[in-house]
Amino acid sequence: MSLLDQRQEPGPEGPPIRVLLISDGRPGHFRQSEGVVAAIERRRPVALDRLQLVPRVPLAKGLVTRLGRVLPPPRYLSWLYGLDANQLEKPDMIVSTAGTTIGANVSLARIWGVPNVFCGSTRGYPLKRFHLVLTPYASVAQPPKIVAAPKPGPFNPEGIPPPRPLRSLEDFRDARISLLIGGPTPYSHFASQDWSRLADLVETLVSERGCFVTIVTSRRTPDEAYEKLMPLVKRPGGGVSVIDYRIKGAGSIEASFDCDLILVTSDSMSMMTEAALSRRPAIALAPRKVGPHRDDEAVAGFVAAKRLRVLPLASTDAAALAAATLALEPSTENYLDPLADIVLTATGLRAPAV
């Protein structure tokens, strides 16, 4: 359940913070910004405005970023997006994610003189242009301006009951398992044999262990994955359901977290993060061909904290899942709370004293 959609109880007292969320339309980006907003809502009411960026001319992402560094803010906004800050309502704070939004974020913050929060790397902008930069990589943190934190997301783990403990292979009988599926990347190549192996694993968990498996697809899930896995939804005896991104759209992943165990393909840092912070066991499944990537640092942090295990898909079976689950120590805190403190401290918009 997203705090952007529904609160579990009345929100904190005090005047609302008006937040402008700048989006490039990509769920993997704007959901991180929504996570920042959801964290703020743990402490203060929020009046949320959204600004969808639509470039007037097609430009390479690197050029969009470079122009934002060299052009005066009003000219940059007008030429690239047809925006006039005087025609927008001034917020108390700006939030955005990814290099496709950084220029508009910094430009509007400079024009209005309001604090801004950015999720990602600074792309050559001086640190003085930001109040807070959130990064998942501890090695590049430079507190207090650049702070290491998991990639945010709007999911509130308090909105669902705790999972059933899985302490042994026998406990997997009737277990509810969610399988989050991303797609191939240059550093995590899911080939046909990997999708076949994943389908075989699901079939085995359902037929031999009596598990109930929910398959959750994403924007990047390829046709081949659908071809291998979707027939399982119609298997005799049931046991497999699907949350199809093509039908349900962005945010549909949140319905899958009410489960006992989360499996996730190892290509998606966003989905691995959401799984690791869900307060239930989370296991990433890696294909045969993998390469080094910057996200390895963030994954290693979750593994060290026993929030996530990474297993080779080719050799993973129910027994391996049970052993990995037993070694995990899911978080008991709501990750939105420390994030709220980081954001409100950096921006000077702390919750009013009680």
RADA-V660005 format. One record per residue. N is the residue number from 0. RES is the residue in three letters. PHI is phi in radians with two decimals (* if undefined). Layout:
BEGIN
n: (N;N)
res: (RES;RES)
phi: (PHI;PHI)
END
This chain:
BEGIN
n: (0;1;2;3;4;5;6;7;8;9;10;11;12;13;14;15;16;17;18;19;20;21;22;23;24;25;26;27;28;29;30;31;32;33;34;35;36;37;38;39;40;41;42;43;44;45;46;47;48;49;50;51;52;53;54;55;56;57;58;59;60;61;62;63;64;65;66;67;68;69;70;71;72;73;74;75;76;77;78;79;80;81;82;83;84;85;86;87;88;89;90;91;92;93;94;95;96;97;98;99;100;101;102;103;104;105;106;107;108;109;110;111;112;113;114;115;116;117;118;119;120;121;122;123;124;125;126;127;128;129;130;131;132;133;134;135;136;137;138;139;140;141;142;143;144;145;146;147;148;149;150;151;152;153;154;155;156;157;158;159;160;161;162;163;164;165;166;167;168;169;170;171;172;173;174;175;176;177;178;179;180;181;182;183;184;185;186;187;188;189;190;191;192;193;194;195;196;197;198;199;200;201;202;203;204;205;206;207;208;209;210;211;212;213;214;215;216;217;218;219;220;221;222;223;224;225;226;227;228;229;230;231;232;233;234;235;236;237;238;239;240;241;242;243;244;245;246;247;248;249;250;251;252;253;254;255;256;257;258;259;260;261;262;263;264;265;266;267;268;269;270;271;272;273;274;275;276;277;278;279;280;281;282;283;284;285;286;287;288;289;290;291;292;293;294;295;296;297;298;299;300;301;302;303;304;305;306;307;308;309;310;311;312;313;314;315;316;317;318;319;320;321;322;323;324;325;326;327;328;329;330;331;332;333;334;335;336;337;338;339;340;341;342;343;344;345;346;347;348;349;350;351;352;353)
res: (MET;SER;LEU;LEU;ASP;GLN;ARG;GLN;GLU;PRO;GLY;PRO;GLU;GLY;PRO;PRO;ILE;ARG;VAL;LEU;LEU;ILE;SER;ASP;GLY;ARG;PRO;GLY;HIS;PHE;ARG;GLN;SER;GLU;GLY;VAL;VAL;ALA;ALA;ILE;GLU;ARG;ARG;ARG;PRO;VAL;ALA;LEU;ASP;ARG;LEU;GLN;LEU;VAL;PRO;ARG;VAL;PRO;LEU;ALA;LYS;GLY;LEU;VAL;THR;ARG;LEU;GLY;ARG;VAL;LEU;PRO;PRO;PRO;ARG;TYR;LEU;SER;TRP;LEU;TYR;GLY;LEU;ASP;ALA;ASN;GLN;LEU;GLU;LYS;PRO;ASP;MET;ILE;VAL;SER;THR;ALA;GLY;THR;THR;ILE;GLY;ALA;ASN;VAL;SER;LEU;ALA;ARG;ILE;TRP;GLY;VAL;PRO;ASN;VAL;PHE;CYS;GLY;SER;THR;ARG;GLY;TYR;PRO;LEU;LYS;ARG;PHE;HIS;LEU;VAL;LEU;THR;PRO;TYR;ALA;SER;VAL;ALA;GLN;PRO;PRO;LYS;ILE;VAL;ALA;ALA;PRO;LYS;PRO;GLY;PRO;PHE;ASN;PRO;GLU;GLY;ILE;PRO;PRO;PRO;ARG;PRO;LEU;ARG;SER;LEU;GLU;ASP;PHE;ARG;ASP;ALA;ARG;ILE;SER;LEU;LEU;ILE;GLY;GLY;PRO;THR;PRO;TYR;SER;HIS;PHE;ALA;SER;GLN;ASP;TRP;SER;ARG;LEU;ALA;ASP;LEU;VAL;GLU;THR;LEU;VAL;SER;GLU;ARG;GLY;CYS;PHE;VAL;THR;ILE;VAL;THR;SER;ARG;ARG;THR;PRO;ASP;GLU;ALA;TYR;GLU;LYS;LEU;MET;PRO;LEU;VAL;LYS;ARG;PRO;GLY;GLY;GLY;VAL;SER;VAL;ILE;ASP;TYR;ARG;ILE;LYS;GLY;ALA;GLY;SER;ILE;GLU;ALA;SER;PHE;ASP;CYS;ASP;LEU;ILE;LEU;VAL;THR;SER;ASP;SER;MET;SER;MET;MET;THR;GLU;ALA;ALA;LEU;SER;ARG;ARG;PRO;ALA;ILE;ALA;LEU;ALA;PRO;ARG;LYS;VAL;GLY;PRO;HIS;ARG;ASP;ASP;GLU;ALA;VAL;ALA;GLY;PHE;VAL;ALA;ALA;LYS;ARG;LEU;ARG;VAL;LEU;PRO;LEU;ALA;SER;THR;ASP;ALA;ALA;ALA;LEU;ALA;ALA;ALA;THR;LEU;ALA;LEU;GLU;PRO;SER;THR;GLU;ASN;TYR;LEU;ASP;PRO;LEU;ALA;ASP;ILE;VAL;LEU;THR;ALA;THR;GLY;LEU;ARG;ALA;PRO;ALA;VAL)
phi: (*;-1.55;-1.15;-1.26;-1.82;-2.77;-1.67;-1.35;-2.70;-0.95;-1.27;-1.06;-1.37;2.02;-1.16;-1.21;-1.60;-1.50;-2.00;-1.74;-1.76;-1.65;-2.20;-1.77;1.52;-1.66;-0.98;-1.08;-1.65;-1.22;-1.22;-1.15;-1.12;-1.10;-1.13;-1.08;-1.11;-1.06;-1.15;-1.01;-1.14;-1.22;-2.07;-2.44;-1.10;-2.22;-1.81;-1.78;-1.99;-2.06;-2.17;-1.56;-1.40;-2.26;-1.04;-1.36;-2.34;-1.27;-2.36;-1.11;-1.02;-1.10;-1.25;-1.02;-1.15;-1.12;-1.09;-1.13;-1.43;-1.89;-1.52;-1.02;-0.89;-1.07;-1.19;-1.04;-1.15;-1.23;-1.20;-1.50;-2.15;1.18;-1.79;-2.21;-1.02;-1.19;-1.69;-1.90;-1.36;-1.17;-1.60;-1.55;-2.76;-2.02;-2.31;-2.77;-2.39;1.46;-1.08;-1.23;-2.03;-1.10;-1.11;-1.18;-1.02;-1.17;-1.09;-1.19;-1.10;-1.22;-1.14;-1.53;1.20;-1.99;-1.18;-2.33;-2.14;-2.28;-1.81;2.43;-1.61;-1.33;0.93;1.54;-1.28;-1.16;-1.06;-1.12;-1.44;-2.26;-1.54;-2.70;-2.08;-1.73;-2.30;-1.44;-1.92;-1.09;-1.20;-1.90;-1.13;-2.40;-0.99;-1.59;-1.39;-1.90;-2.05;-1.39;-2.77;-1.01;-0.95;-1.20;-2.70;-1.43;-1.18;-1.83;-1.14;-1.31;-1.44;-2.30;-1.21;-1.17;-1.30;-1.31;-1.07;-2.02;-1.71;-2.74;-1.08;-1.12;-1.16;-1.26;-1.08;1.21;-1.17;-1.70;-2.12;-1.86;-2.01;-1.64;-2.04;-1.65;-3.05;-1.09;-2.36;-1.04;-1.88;-2.52;-1.66;-1.53;-1.64;-0.96;-1.16;-1.21;-1.13;-1.11;-1.13;-1.13;-1.10;-1.10;-1.10;-1.08;-1.01;-1.16;-1.07;-1.37;-1.34;-1.69;-1.91;1.24;-1.27;-1.92;-1.97;-1.87;-1.53;-2.11;-1.65;-2.40;-1.07;-1.64;-1.08;-1.40;-1.00;-1.09;-1.15;-1.05;-1.09;-1.43;-1.75;-1.11;-1.01;-1.13;-1.11;-1.79;-1.10;-1.03;1.63;1.21;1.68;-2.22;-2.18;-2.45;-1.96;-1.59;-1.01;-1.09;-1.82;-1.48;1.42;-1.07;1.57;-1.17;-1.04;-1.11;-1.19;-1.54;-1.36;-1.43;-2.64;-1.71;-2.67;-1.97;-1.86;-2.54;-1.18;-1.37;-1.39;-1.84;-1.14;-1.09;-1.23;-1.11;-1.14;-1.05;-1.14;-1.16;-1.72;-1.42;1.19;-2.54;-1.00;-2.38;-2.26;-1.65;-1.93;-1.76;-1.29;-1.14;-1.81;-2.33;-2.30;-1.16;-2.65;-1.04;-1.16;-0.99;-1.11;-1.18;-1.07;-1.06;-1.12;-1.16;-1.13;-1.10;-1.44;1.10;-1.62;-2.65;-2.12;-2.02;-2.10;-1.26;-1.01;-1.02;-1.99;-1.51;-2.33;-1.06;-1.12;-1.15;-1.12;-1.13;-1.14;-1.16;-1.10;-1.10;-1.44;-1.47;-2.29;-0.98;-1.11;-1.91;-1.69;-1.57;-1.06;-1.22;-1.21;-1.11;-1.12;-1.03;-1.12;-1.09;-1.18;-1.24;-1.19;-1.15;-1.63;1.27;-1.94;-1.09;-1.12;-1.12;-1.13;-1.50)
END
